[in-house]
């Protein structure tokens, strides 16, 4: 089968992290992308769930912008609340 060259641009840290995971799995990035391409071609879909972080939803961004506006205008209402412990 004829081979072709595909260039992919990504953040340097993302590349290092992906190379490390591939190494742990005993493969290189070319093999990982080939697996992805074959699965996507066979299933005719992205082979994993793709979703958006709800933090960046338009509704949440609008809410955060309104809070910033209130703080800048001096109309923000701050309330004391109990400390919320997060599991480590």
Legacy VTK file of the C-alpha trace (Angstrom):
# vtk DataFile Version 3.0
C-alpha trace
ASCII
DATASET POLYDATA
POINTS 88 float
0.000 0.000 0.000
1.372 3.435 -0.942
2.295 5.710 1.937
1.639 9.456 2.145
2.957 12.123 4.494
0.567 13.961 6.836
1.755 16.980 8.845
-0.023 17.830 12.098
0.577 20.962 14.152
0.014 20.881 17.897
1.250 22.473 21.089
4.750 21.262 22.049
3.650 20.148 25.532
0.709 18.216 24.091
3.115 16.471 21.702
5.466 15.515 24.556
2.554 14.164 26.595
1.208 12.162 23.663
4.659 10.762 22.868
4.984 9.632 26.497
1.608 7.866 26.433
2.421 6.237 23.087
5.779 5.083 24.450
4.025 3.575 27.486
1.710 1.729 25.074
4.650 0.488 23.016
3.925 2.533 19.897
4.833 5.816 18.285
2.572 8.722 17.318
2.365 7.576 13.699
0.923 4.251 14.828
-1.527 6.015 17.172
-2.780 8.317 14.415
-3.011 5.389 11.991
-5.136 3.443 14.501
-7.358 6.509 14.886
-7.679 6.968 11.096
-8.497 3.291 10.499
-11.127 3.191 13.246
-12.671 6.472 12.089
-12.747 5.262 8.471
-14.259 1.898 9.435
-16.918 3.325 11.788
-17.501 6.585 9.873
-17.483 8.559 13.131
-15.050 10.001 15.653
-14.327 6.924 17.801
-14.784 8.673 21.135
-17.178 11.148 22.712
-16.502 14.775 21.868
-17.963 17.331 24.231
-17.490 20.917 25.285
-16.463 21.926 28.785
-19.666 23.497 30.213
-17.538 26.194 31.865
-17.143 27.810 28.438
-20.831 27.710 27.502
-22.273 31.005 26.303
-24.652 31.098 29.288
-21.848 30.661 31.815
-19.598 33.210 30.077
-22.475 35.730 30.114
-23.018 35.044 33.832
-19.316 35.521 34.608
-19.201 38.730 32.543
-22.167 40.110 34.504
-20.363 39.363 37.766
-17.226 41.147 36.498
-19.376 44.126 35.498
-20.963 44.201 38.974
-17.525 44.080 40.621
-16.228 46.910 38.400
-19.354 49.018 39.092
-19.180 48.342 42.814
-22.602 46.702 42.822
-21.451 43.137 43.498
-22.984 41.505 46.552
-20.510 39.296 48.338
-21.711 36.768 50.897
-19.769 34.759 53.423
-20.221 31.022 53.066
-18.903 27.862 54.629
-15.659 26.462 53.304
-16.215 23.694 50.785
-13.773 20.826 51.227
-12.622 19.078 48.092
-11.493 15.475 48.098
-7.821 15.290 47.243
LINES 1 89
88 0 1 2 3 4 5 6 7 8 9 10 11 12 13 14 15 16 17 18 19 20 21 22 23 24 25 26 27 28 29 30 31 32 33 34 35 36 37 38 39 40 41 42 43 44 45 46 47 48 49 50 51 52 53 54 55 56 57 58 59 60 61 62 63 64 65 66 67 68 69 70 71 72 73 74 75 76 77 78 79 80 81 82 83 84 85 86 87
